[in-house]
Amino acid sequence: MSQQQLVGQIGEWACVSYFVLVHHYHLIDKNYRCRAGEVDCIFSAQQTIIFTEVKTRTSGTYEHATASVDISKRKRILRTAEWFLQQYPFYGNRSTRFDVVVIMLNNLSIHWISDAFGDDTACHR
């Protein structure tokens, strides 16, 4: 495993720990992969399925990390979410949300952008 992959894994587990322990979310899947792409973490909270992109940085700024979730990355995440919901129709009656979580290891902070993709990103089922 490369150092970059290890940093990413640390960030993803920090995200999972934060949402499960602090916000009482339920982790559905981590590193969900399909032909359409990958989603780092999928959570359930009440009647919402939350597809979460995690960005982990050892240096730099929070803004730089969020900028890396560009329109192309968002489209891949949306397609992956649609694939997930088709594969698991049990979750189809819930609303969806797309969050971005930035883990800054240089100052041990978590930045959570809830509904990061805006209202026009509802999954089409």
Secondary structure, DSSP 8 states (H G I E B T S, - for coil): --HHHHHHHHHHHHHHHIIIIIS--EEEEEEEEETTEEEEEEEEETTEEEEEEEEEESSS-HHHHHHTS-HHHHHHHHHHHHHHHHH-GGGTTSEEEEEEEEEETTTTEEEEETTTT-GGG----
